[in-house]
Structure formats: structure tokens, C-alpha cells
Amino acid sequence: MGSLRFEKWQALGNDYLILERDELPFELTPARIRRLCAGHFGVFADGVLLLSPPTDPANVADLRIFNPDGSEAELSGNGAREAILYLRRRGWTEEDSFSIHTVAGELRPRITGPDTCTVDMGSAKLSSRDFPGGGADGRGVVVAGGRSWSFRHVSIGNPQCAIHVDSEAELAEIDLNAVGPSIEGDGQFPNRTNVSWYTELEPSSPAGPARIRARIFERGVGETLSSGTGATGAAVAHVEEHGRDAAGVRVTVLLDGGELEVEVGEDLHVNLTGWARPVFEGRLSDDFQKELDETE
């Protein structure tokens, strides 16, 4: 049995293990994903990125994204950038602009530097099957932690629940791990939801982009240092709060792990820009790989 090679990457502290499907000696089941991502007993990560040769030759690769609880995510903005830059470094493509396929559809990145890229995330939607009871504006109310939270649903390949709060102080006081799980699993969201709380730091102006501060509770993960799609959901909600005349602007989102830039077009078309970097390359020990092989 050959040792399984992997790379660990991170983007703003959001870390993933990257595996190539054709090198896997076994199926990547939910139980095996949980073992791989486990702290202390595994490699430890926020999830797994699985890359495969493309089903459609127009794409460079097919990408599947898994949460550390073993569930599959439709999309991750940070994970996508890690996979994109990995593909370039590992020689899957020599182009700066190309496409990859995800469960959420095709992504079209543009590599802008050694560790940066801009990803065309497609058009965000305020109504979707992930919030079937919502109206066209995506507005709703959810109860958690003994209070009601007004939110806006945003679908950007995966479901986002963006909640505006009035100040940085209020944002800092929220216990995400106390209120996040009940919002994630609320009955209004049949596929569960990611949750972001945000507040405005600076409005958009001719001198620069709007700036918001956000904290993220990811579906199947918990509180994280950052999330590309979570930042996107918060940015779109911020633009909507200021009216469609504010669309077509850039929003800098300050997260615990750093900053991302979200460009929101008039039709809610989104481009997400940020960095991603490799942490290390490794191989699983024969003993641990045998444990994984025996895990169903």
C-alpha cells in the first residue's frame, strides 16, 4: 500500500486538505473524511478538497468540497481559491484564466499573482429552494439564543443567512457557537444554512470600497476564521440594505483571518478576490492509512 499524498492549504485561516481522486486507494466516505479532519487523531482541517480529471474537457478539473463532519458542501470561496492555485502549481494548467466544475456549477477564476486570484462566483440570488418560505427580497426572521434575528437569505452556490448588527461591539459580544447551531438547523432552511453576522465600518465612496466586519458560522463546521461565500453573503446583504443604486460596488470584508474583496454587480453578479497559500505537503503513515481503509 503506497502512502497517500496530500497538501494542506489555508486562505485567511480557513484550511483544507487537498487530495487527488486518482491517487486515492479507497472511496472518500463521510467517516473517512471525519477521521482525516480530526484534531489530534488526524491531520486536522476545516474540510477536504477532492480534485478529479474533468468530466467535461472544457474544464481543467472537477472539484468536490467536504466539510469536517463528512457532509458535502456545494461551494467554498476560500476552498475554491486553494484548489485553483493548487491546480496551477501542480501543472494541471498553465493558463491564468480557466474553468473548474463544482457541485454549484462552473467557476471561472483568473489568477492575478503567485498566491492571489479572482473568482467569478456567478450571480447571487435572494430567493432559492434553500429558503422556500422566503420572498423575493430574501428577508426573514429566525429565533436563537432567546432573541429574534432579522436576516437576509443569499444563495451563492450554497445558502447564506446574513444578519446585520449595529456595531462592532455588538458583533464582538455574540457567542456564535451558542446561537449558530440553532440557526444553521432552523426548519426554514431545509438544507441547513451558513450564517454570517456583519456590521458596517465605512460606507462606499468615490475614494474607496465599502468596508464591513463579519463573523462566520459555517454549516457543518462551526465558527471559522473566514469564509469566502460567507463574506459574499454579507457583502450582498450589505449592498441590498443600501438599495440597488449601491450595486456595482466593491465591498471589503474584514474577517477574523484577514480581508477579502467582493465586487457586487448591478445584477448581483459576484467576483471574489483573495489569497490562498500552501502550508505543507505530506504523506499519511501506513498505519493511519490502514485505519482509514478499515473505516467504513
Number of C-alpha atoms within 10 A of each C-alpha: 7 12 17 17 15 16 17 21 26 21 28 21 19 21 25 30 28 23 20 16 18 11 13 14 14 13 10 18 14 18 15 22 22 21 20 23 22 17 11 7 10 14 15 18 21 22 28 25 23 21 23 16 16 14 11 11 9 11 16 22 24 19 26 23 24 26 23 25 19 22 18 16 18 17 24 24 22 29 29 23 29 28 25 28 24 20 17 16 12 9 9 13 14 11 11 13 14 17 18 24 21 20 15 17 12 16 20 17 23 20 20 14 11 12 16 19 22 21 23 18 23 19 16 20 20 23 20 18 12 19 25 12 13 19 13 10 14 21 20 17 13 16 13 15 14 7 9 10 17 15 21 26 31 31 24 27 21 23 29 32 29 30 25 20 17 10 13 15 10 11 18 12 8 14 11 20 11 11 16 24 22 15 23 24 15 16 12 18 21 13 16 22 27 29 27 26 23 28 22 19 15 14 13 18 10 6 6 13 18 23 21 22 22 29 28 26 27 24 24 21 16 18 19 19 19 28 29 28 28 31 33 31 32 33 31 29 26 25 24 17 12 12 10 13 10 17 19 16 19 23 27 24 29 19 23 16 15 14 21 23 22 29 24 23 19 15 13 20 18 23 20 25 24 21 22 25 19 18 13 11 12 12 12 17 13 13 10 16 20 13 13 20 14 10 12 11
